[in-house]
Amino acid sequence: MSDTDNGCTGGHGLLIVAAALIGGLILFAAAKAQLAGTIFEQARVAVAAGTGWLLILIMNVVLGFAFFLALSRYGGIRLGGPDARPEYSRLDWFGMLFAAGMGIGLLFYSIAEPLQHFAAFLPYLGDDRPATARLAMEMTFLHWGLHPWAVYALVGLSLAFFHFNRGEPLGFGVPLARLMRAEQARRVGWAVNLVAVLSTVFGISTSLGLGTSQAAEGIGQLTGLPASTGLELALIGIVASVALVSVLSGLGNGVRLLSKLNLLLAFALMLYVLFAGQTVFVLKALGEHVGGYLNDLTLLSTWNETYTGTNWQAQWTLFYWSWWIAWSPFVGMFIAKVSRGRTVREYILGVVLVPSGFNFLWMTVFGGNALHLELFQSAGLAEAVAAEPDASLYTFLAHLPWSEVTIALAVVVVLIFFVTSADSGAHVVATLTSNGLDPSWQQRVFWVVTVALVAAVLMRAGGLSALQSATIATGLPFGLLLLAMIPALLRAMRADPRDQQNSRS
């Protein structure tokens, strides 16, 4: 099928243009870090202020559509056709979802976010500390729960269905070909693929750069070494080296094995915190948190600060919605690549419910214990986290026994998360710049090295926060793409009688 027909375009041209733009933007962000930061941050704030309501609407529409598909007659459609079977076990599949989707953020925000919400909400709730703690956890659940995973599920399902059931290459122009003329879909799809490459490279690079600061803090606490730029650059080099080995091993060996290892290590760390901390308090809080989140979900997910005149959402909810949407091309395509053989129902329930449930458990174990320290032990943890957010996880672990062992384990988990993110991101970007086909090992290596170089250059010269703001600003155009994917996917599912027969079987 020709490029014009399928809504894609030549990969080599995309590779050249993307590499040139990445080089130009990195030089600008490194040479003029303050100016770049001002420009991109203003763009992010403008998007949040003018279109935040639209982002909130998009997230709710996507979540509703995901559950509609899971419960509809289309839920029985199997990705790859009636005879297709999953390539990976459920444990391997869940491990890859967890590692690619948001794993590293859980380590950083599981302590920092509930405590920062608690401190921000307390004056508005009349110093009602228990009510403030519950609201802080509900907002944390909102940001890490059903909505972002529904976004990932929709993008991945759109790409997987057209690729495995229609034989189309993996590309964002393919669904658009169902809604517009082939030539228009080709042009728009090429532009969307380009922005997806940029947002993926910049998103992973900024996460790698900012996350190595967190790992360096942990190493500093264990060894006494200062969390210097030199240490952070060395960590980037280590992560990139391991990622190169992983990416050359392929998805079935590299990412799969590392994701399973990281899931087991993270689970072990969580279990230790659960039993070494306030076990009964956490188990009681989990049900209360989930119940409060589900009970208040409609209100929480539609709140727009319309009558308050405040801008808290721009710093938190809208930041998250833009960030998850901007990451959806990367995470969605990766999920698509590893989900062949799943039914639509199994796919949606697996992608949306299982990681969300794990996130709820993780956030309660860590965030609930942190709030217990703040509420009942006057540990001053909220002030310590506000002063040094990069060290929030280690500051919390220092309150538990065997802190040196758990801090070391946390550093290992952080670094493996970076390896799997760099590896899976390289696979996605290389696929996009290979016209949606399986990429060569040279392209995968090129993109791993590019991500590491971008992170290292901006770590040394400054400009990471500017690049993060630029990535977040792409959330709105990708959000509009999400809305376009819904009718495109429905139209395609209705069109083929084979899928209709399969969905009833």
C-alpha positions as CSV (number, residue, x, y, z in Angstrom):
1,M,0.0,0.0,0.0
2,S,1.4,3.4,-0.9
3,D,2.3,6.2,1.5
4,T,-0.5,8.3,0.0
5,D,-3.0,5.6,0.6
6,N,-2.1,4.9,4.2
7,G,-1.6,8.4,5.4
8,C,2.2,8.0,6.1
9,T,5.2,9.4,4.5
10,G,8.8,8.5,3.8
11,G,10.7,7.7,7.0
12,H,14.1,9.1,5.9
13,G,12.7,12.5,5.3
14,L,11.1,12.5,8.7
15,L,14.4,11.4,10.3
16,I,16.4,14.2,8.7
17,V,13.9,16.9,9.6
18,A,13.4,15.6,13.2
19,A,17.1,15.4,13.8
20,A,17.7,18.9,12.4
21,L,14.9,20.4,14.6
22,I,16.1,18.6,17.7
23,G,19.6,19.9,17.1
24,G,18.4,23.4,16.6
25,L,16.1,23.4,19.6
26,I,18.8,21.9,21.8
27,L,21.4,24.6,20.7
28,F,18.8,27.3,21.4
29,A,17.8,25.8,24.8
30,A,21.5,25.4,25.9
31,A,22.8,28.7,24.6
32,K,19.7,30.8,25.7
33,A,18.4,28.7,28.6
34,Q,16.6,31.6,30.3
35,L,15.1,33.0,27.1
36,A,14.0,29.5,26.0
37,G,12.5,28.9,29.4
38,T,10.5,32.1,29.3
39,I,9.2,31.5,25.8
40,F,8.2,27.8,26.4
41,E,6.8,28.5,29.8
42,Q,4.6,31.3,28.5
43,A,3.4,29.0,25.8
44,R,2.5,26.4,28.3
45,V,0.7,28.9,30.6
46,A,-1.2,30.4,27.7
47,V,-2.4,26.9,26.6
48,A,-3.5,26.1,30.1
49,A,-5.3,29.4,30.7
50,G,-7.1,29.5,27.3
51,T,-7.8,25.8,26.6
52,G,-7.6,24.1,30.0
53,W,-11.3,23.5,29.9
54,L,-10.9,21.7,26.6
55,L,-8.1,19.5,27.9
56,I,-10.4,18.5,30.8
57,L,-13.2,17.8,28.4
58,I,-11.0,15.7,26.2
59,M,-9.8,13.6,29.1
60,N,-13.3,12.8,30.2
61,V,-14.5,12.0,26.7
62,V,-11.6,9.6,26.2
63,L,-12.3,7.8,29.5
64,G,-16.0,7.4,28.7
65,F,-15.1,6.1,25.2
66,A,-12.7,3.6,26.5
67,F,-15.3,2.0,28.8
68,F,-17.9,2.2,26.1
69,L,-15.6,0.1,23.8
70,A,-14.8,-2.4,26.5
71,L,-18.5,-3.0,27.2
72,S,-19.8,-2.9,23.6
73,R,-19.9,-5.6,21.0
74,Y,-16.6,-4.4,19.7
75,G,-14.9,-5.7,22.9
76,G,-14.6,-9.2,21.4
77,I,-12.5,-8.1,18.4
78,R,-9.1,-9.6,18.7
79,L,-6.1,-7.5,17.7
80,G,-4.5,-9.3,14.9
81,G,-7.5,-11.3,13.8
82,P,-9.5,-14.2,15.3
83,D,-6.5,-16.6,15.3
84,A,-4.0,-14.2,16.8
85,R,-2.7,-15.0,20.3
86,P,-0.7,-12.8,22.7
87,E,3.1,-12.7,22.3
88,Y,3.8,-12.0,25.9
89,S,2.4,-13.4,29.2
90,R,0.2,-11.1,31.3
91,L,3.0,-10.6,33.8
92,D,5.4,-9.5,31.0
93,W,2.7,-7.4,29.4
94,F,1.8,-5.6,32.7
95,G,5.5,-5.1,33.5
96,M,6.0,-3.3,30.1
97,L,2.9,-1.2,30.6
98,F,4.1,-0.2,34.0
99,A,7.6,0.7,33.0
100,A,6.7,2.6,29.8
101,G,3.7,4.5,31.1
102,M,4.7,6.4,34.2
103,G,6.8,4.2,36.5
104,I,9.5,6.7,37.3
105,G,7.0,9.4,38.2
106,L,5.6,7.1,40.9
107,L,8.9,7.1,42.7
108,F,9.2,10.9,42.6
109,Y,5.6,12.0,43.2
110,S,4.3,9.3,45.6
111,I,5.7,11.3,48.6
112,A,6.0,14.8,47.1
113,E,2.5,15.2,45.6
114,P,0.3,14.2,48.6
115,L,2.3,16.3,51.0
116,Q,2.3,19.3,48.6
117,H,-1.5,19.0,48.1
118,F,-1.9,18.7,51.9
119,A,0.1,21.9,52.5
120,A,-1.8,23.8,49.7
121,F,-5.3,22.7,50.7
122,L,-5.0,23.1,54.5
123,P,-5.7,26.8,54.7
124,Y,-8.8,26.5,52.4
125,L,-10.3,23.7,54.6
126,G,-10.1,25.6,57.9
127,D,-7.1,23.6,59.1
128,D,-9.2,20.4,59.0
129,R,-6.2,18.1,58.7
130,P,-8.0,14.8,58.3
131,A,-10.2,16.2,55.5
132,T,-7.3,17.8,53.9
133,A,-5.3,14.6,53.9
134,R,-8.2,12.7,52.2
135,L,-8.6,15.4,49.6
136,A,-4.9,15.4,48.9
137,M,-5.0,11.6,48.2
138,E,-8.1,11.9,46.0
139,M,-6.4,14.5,43.8
140,T,-3.3,12.4,43.6
141,F,-5.5,9.4,42.5
142,L,-7.1,11.7,39.9
143,H,-3.7,12.5,38.4
144,W,-2.4,9.0,38.4
145,G,-5.6,7.0,37.8
146,L,-8.1,6.1,35.1
147,H,-7.9,9.2,32.9
148,P,-4.2,9.1,31.8
149,W,-4.3,5.3,31.2
150,A,-7.5,5.7,29.1
151,V,-5.5,8.2,26.9
152,Y,-2.7,5.6,26.5
153,A,-5.3,2.9,25.8
154,L,-7.0,4.9,23.1
155,V,-3.8,5.8,21.2
156,G,-2.5,2.3,21.5
157,L,-5.7,0.7,20.4
158,S,-6.0,3.0,17.4
159,L,-2.5,2.2,16.2
160,A,-2.8,-1.6,17.0
161,F,-6.1,-2.1,15.3
162,F,-5.1,-0.4,12.0
163,H,-1.7,-2.2,12.1
164,F,-2.6,-5.7,13.2
165,N,-6.1,-5.9,11.7
166,R,-5.7,-3.8,8.6
167,G,-2.1,-4.3,7.8
168,E,-1.3,-0.6,7.9
169,P,2.1,0.7,9.1
170,L,2.3,2.2,12.6
171,G,1.8,5.9,12.2
172,F,-0.6,8.6,13.3
173,G,-1.7,9.5,9.8
174,V,-3.3,6.1,9.4
175,P,-6.5,6.8,11.5
176,L,-6.8,10.2,9.9
177,A,-7.2,8.6,6.5
178,R,-10.7,7.5,7.6
179,L,-11.7,11.1,8.1
180,M,-10.2,13.0,5.3
181,R,-8.8,12.7,1.8
182,A,-5.7,10.6,1.4
183,E,-3.4,13.5,0.4
184,Q,-4.6,15.5,3.4
185,A,-4.1,12.6,5.7
186,R,-0.6,12.0,4.4
187,R,0.4,15.6,5.1
188,V,-1.3,15.9,8.5
189,G,-0.1,12.5,9.5
190,W,3.5,13.4,8.6
191,A,3.3,16.6,10.7
192,V,1.8,14.6,13.6
193,N,4.5,11.9,13.4
194,L,7.1,14.7,13.4
195,V,5.7,16.3,16.6
196,A,5.4,12.8,18.1
197,V,9.1,12.2,17.5
198,L,10.0,15.6,19.0
199,S,7.8,15.2,22.1
200,T,9.0,11.7,22.7
201,V,12.7,12.6,22.5
202,F,12.3,15.7,24.5
203,G,9.9,14.1,27.1
204,I,12.3,11.2,27.7
205,S,15.3,13.4,27.7
206,T,13.9,15.8,30.3
207,S,12.7,12.9,32.4
208,L,16.1,11.3,32.2
209,G,17.9,14.6,33.0
210,L,15.6,15.5,35.9
211,G,15.4,11.9,37.2
212,T,19.1,11.5,37.4
213,S,19.0,14.4,39.9
214,Q,16.8,12.2,42.0
215,A,19.1,9.2,41.7
216,A,22.2,11.4,42.4
217,E,20.5,12.6,45.7
218,G,20.0,9.0,46.7
219,I,23.6,8.1,45.9
220,G,24.7,11.2,47.8
221,Q,22.8,10.1,50.9
222,L,24.4,6.7,50.8
223,T,28.0,7.7,50.0
224,G,28.3,11.3,51.1
225,L,29.2,12.3,47.6
226,P,27.8,15.7,46.5
227,A,24.9,15.4,44.0
228,S,27.0,17.2,41.4
229,T,26.6,17.7,37.7
230,G,29.5,15.2,37.1
231,L,27.7,12.5,39.0
232,E,24.5,13.2,37.1
233,L,26.3,13.0,33.8
234,A,27.9,9.7,34.8
235,L,24.5,8.3,35.6
236,I,23.2,9.3,32.2
237,G,26.2,7.5,30.6
238,I,25.5,4.4,32.6
239,V,21.8,4.4,31.7
240,A,22.5,5.0,28.1
241,S,25.1,2.1,28.0
242,V,22.6,-0.3,29.5
243,A,19.9,0.9,27.2
244,L,22.1,0.3,24.2
245,V,22.5,-3.3,25.2
246,S,18.8,-3.6,25.9
247,V,17.7,-2.0,22.6
248,L,20.0,-4.3,20.6
249,S,18.4,-7.3,22.4
250,G,14.9,-6.4,21.1
251,L,11.6,-6.0,22.8
252,G,11.3,-9.7,23.7
253,N,14.6,-9.8,25.6
254,G,15.7,-6.3,26.6
255,V,12.6,-4.3,27.6
256,R,10.6,-7.4,28.6
257,L,13.2,-8.7,31.0
258,L,14.1,-5.4,32.5
259,S,10.5,-4.4,32.9
260,K,9.8,-7.7,34.7
261,L,12.8,-7.2,37.0
262,N,11.9,-3.6,37.7
263,L,8.3,-4.5,38.5
264,L,9.4,-7.2,41.0
265,L,12.0,-4.8,42.6
266,A,9.4,-2.0,42.9
267,F,6.8,-4.4,44.3
268,A,9.4,-5.6,46.9
269,L,10.1,-2.0,47.9
270,M,6.4,-1.3,48.2
271,L,5.8,-4.4,50.3
272,Y,8.7,-3.4,52.6
273,V,7.2,0.1,53.1
274,L,3.8,-1.4,53.7
275,F,4.9,-3.7,56.5
276,A,7.7,-1.6,58.0
277,G,5.4,1.4,58.1
278,Q,1.9,1.9,59.3
279,T,0.4,-1.3,57.9
280,V,-3.1,-1.1,59.4
281,F,-3.4,2.6,58.7
282,V,-2.5,2.1,55.1
283,L,-4.9,-0.9,54.6
284,K,-7.7,1.1,56.1
285,A,-6.8,4.2,54.0
286,L,-6.7,2.3,50.7
287,G,-10.4,1.5,50.8
288,E,-11.2,5.0,52.0
289,H,-9.0,6.6,49.2
290,V,-10.5,4.4,46.4
291,G,-14.0,5.0,47.7
292,G,-13.6,8.7,48.0
293,Y,-12.0,8.9,44.5
294,L,-14.8,6.9,42.8
295,N,-17.5,8.8,44.8
296,D,-16.0,12.2,43.8
297,L,-14.7,11.3,40.4
298,T,-17.3,13.3,38.4
299,L,-16.7,16.4,40.5
300,L,-12.9,16.1,40.6
301,S,-12.6,15.4,36.9
302,T,-14.8,18.3,35.7
303,W,-13.6,21.0,38.2
304,N,-12.4,24.0,36.2
305,E,-11.8,26.7,38.9
306,T,-14.5,28.6,37.2
307,Y,-15.7,30.5,40.3
308,T,-12.6,30.7,42.4
309,G,-10.3,32.7,40.1
310,T,-7.3,30.6,41.2
311,N,-4.6,28.9,39.1
312,W,-3.9,25.8,41.1
313,Q,-5.0,23.6,38.3
314,A,-2.5,25.1,35.8
315,Q,0.3,23.9,38.1
316,W,-1.2,20.4,38.8
317,T,-4.2,18.9,36.9
318,L,-3.6,20.8,33.6
319,F,0.1,20.1,33.9
320,Y,-0.6,16.4,34.2
321,W,-3.2,16.3,31.5
322,S,-0.9,18.0,29.1
323,W,2.0,15.8,30.1
324,W,0.1,12.5,29.7
325,I,-1.3,13.6,26.4
326,A,2.1,14.7,25.1
327,W,3.5,11.3,26.2
328,S,0.6,9.4,24.6
329,P,2.2,9.0,21.2
330,F,5.2,7.3,22.7
331,V,3.5,5.2,25.3
332,G,0.5,4.4,23.1
333,M,2.7,3.2,20.2
334,F,4.8,1.1,22.6
335,I,1.6,-0.5,24.1
336,A,0.4,-1.2,20.6
337,K,3.6,-3.0,19.7
338,V,3.3,-5.4,22.6
339,S,-0.5,-6.0,22.6
340,R,-1.1,-8.2,19.5
341,G,-3.4,-11.1,20.3
342,R,-5.4,-9.3,23.1
343,T,-9.1,-8.8,22.6
344,V,-10.3,-5.1,22.7
345,R,-12.0,-5.8,26.0
346,E,-9.0,-7.5,27.6
347,Y,-6.7,-4.7,26.2
348,I,-8.8,-1.8,27.6
349,L,-9.4,-3.4,31.0
350,G,-5.8,-4.4,31.2
351,V,-4.3,-1.1,30.2
352,V,-6.8,1.1,32.2
353,L,-7.7,-0.8,35.3
354,V,-4.5,-2.8,36.2
355,P,-2.0,0.0,36.2
356,S,-4.4,2.4,37.8
357,G,-5.1,-0.2,40.6
358,F,-1.4,-0.6,41.1
359,N,-0.9,3.2,41.2
360,F,-3.6,3.5,43.8
361,L,-1.9,0.9,46.0
362,W,1.5,2.4,45.5
363,M,0.4,5.9,46.2
364,T,-1.5,4.8,49.3
365,V,1.5,2.8,50.7
366,F,3.9,5.7,50.2
367,G,1.7,8.7,50.4
368,G,-0.4,7.3,53.2
369,N,2.6,6.6,55.3
370,A,4.0,10.1,54.6
371,L,0.7,11.7,55.6
372,H,0.7,9.6,58.8
373,L,4.1,11.0,59.7
374,E,2.8,14.5,59.0
375,L,-0.5,14.1,60.9
376,F,0.4,12.0,63.9
377,Q,4.2,12.2,64.4
378,S,4.9,15.8,63.6
379,A,7.9,14.7,61.5
380,G,8.1,18.0,59.5
381,L,8.2,15.9,56.3
382,A,6.1,18.4,54.3
383,E,8.6,21.2,55.0
384,A,11.5,18.9,54.1
385,V,9.9,17.8,50.9
386,A,9.1,21.4,49.9
387,A,12.8,22.3,50.5
388,E,14.2,19.4,48.6
389,P,11.6,17.7,46.3
390,D,14.3,15.6,44.5
391,A,15.1,13.9,47.9
392,S,11.5,13.4,49.0
393,L,11.5,9.6,48.6
394,Y,14.8,9.2,50.4
395,T,13.8,11.7,53.2
396,F,10.7,9.5,53.8
397,L,12.7,6.2,53.7
398,A,15.1,7.6,56.3
399,H,12.2,7.4,58.8
400,L,12.0,3.6,58.3
401,P,14.4,0.8,59.5
402,W,17.2,-0.3,57.1
403,S,17.0,3.0,55.3
404,E,20.4,2.5,53.6
405,V,19.2,-0.7,52.0
406,T,15.9,0.7,50.9
407,I,17.4,3.9,49.5
408,A,19.9,1.8,47.5
409,L,17.0,-0.3,46.2
410,A,15.1,2.8,45.3
411,V,18.1,4.2,43.3
412,V,18.4,0.9,41.4
413,V,14.6,1.0,40.6
414,V,14.9,4.6,39.4
415,L,17.8,3.8,37.1
416,I,16.2,0.7,35.6
417,F,13.1,2.8,34.9
418,F,15.2,5.1,32.9
419,V,16.7,2.3,30.9
420,T,13.3,0.9,30.0
421,S,12.0,4.4,29.1
422,A,15.0,5.1,26.9
423,D,14.8,1.7,25.3
424,S,11.1,1.7,24.6
425,G,11.2,5.4,23.5
426,A,14.0,4.5,21.0
427,H,11.8,1.7,19.6
428,V,8.9,4.1,19.1
429,V,10.8,6.9,17.5
430,A,12.8,4.6,15.3
431,T,9.5,3.0,14.2
432,L,8.0,6.4,13.3
433,T,11.2,7.4,11.3
434,S,11.1,4.0,9.5
435,N,7.7,4.7,8.0
436,G,5.9,2.6,10.6
437,L,7.9,-0.5,9.8
438,D,10.2,-2.5,12.1
439,P,13.2,-0.3,12.5
440,S,16.8,-1.3,12.0
441,W,19.2,-1.6,14.9
442,Q,21.1,1.4,13.6
443,Q,18.1,3.6,14.0
444,R,17.3,2.3,17.5
445,V,20.9,2.9,18.6
446,F,20.9,6.4,17.0
447,W,17.8,7.4,19.1
448,V,19.2,6.0,22.3
449,V,22.4,8.0,21.8
450,T,20.3,11.1,20.8
451,V,18.2,11.0,24.0
452,A,21.3,10.6,26.2
453,L,23.1,13.5,24.4
454,V,20.1,15.8,24.7
455,A,19.8,15.1,28.4
456,A,23.5,15.5,29.0
457,V,23.9,18.7,27.1
458,L,21.0,20.4,28.8
459,M,21.9,19.0,32.2
460,R,25.3,20.7,31.9
461,A,24.2,23.9,30.1
462,G,20.7,24.3,31.6
463,G,17.4,24.3,29.7
464,L,15.8,21.1,30.9
465,S,12.8,22.9,32.4
466,A,12.4,24.9,29.1
467,L,12.3,21.6,27.1
468,Q,9.8,20.2,29.6
469,S,7.5,23.2,29.1
470,A,7.9,22.8,25.3
471,T,6.9,19.2,25.5
472,I,3.8,20.0,27.6
473,A,2.7,22.6,25.2
474,T,2.2,19.9,22.6
475,G,-0.6,18.4,24.7
476,L,-3.4,20.4,23.1
477,P,-2.7,19.4,19.5
478,F,-2.4,15.8,20.5
479,G,-5.6,16.1,22.5
480,L,-7.4,17.2,19.3
481,L,-5.9,14.1,17.6
482,L,-7.4,12.0,20.4
483,L,-10.8,13.3,19.5
484,A,-10.2,12.5,15.9
485,M,-9.2,8.9,16.7
486,I,-12.6,8.1,18.2
487,P,-14.7,8.3,15.1
488,A,-11.9,6.9,13.0
489,L,-11.6,3.8,15.1
490,L,-15.4,3.3,15.3
491,R,-15.8,3.7,11.5
492,A,-13.0,1.1,10.9
493,M,-14.4,-1.4,13.4
494,R,-17.9,-1.2,11.8
495,A,-16.5,-1.5,8.3
496,D,-15.2,-5.0,8.3
497,P,-17.7,-7.9,8.6
498,R,-14.9,-10.2,9.8
499,D,-14.4,-8.1,12.9
500,Q,-18.2,-7.9,13.5
501,Q,-18.4,-11.7,13.3
502,N,-15.4,-12.0,15.6
503,S,-16.8,-9.6,18.1
504,R,-20.0,-11.7,18.5
505,S,-18.0,-15.0,18.9
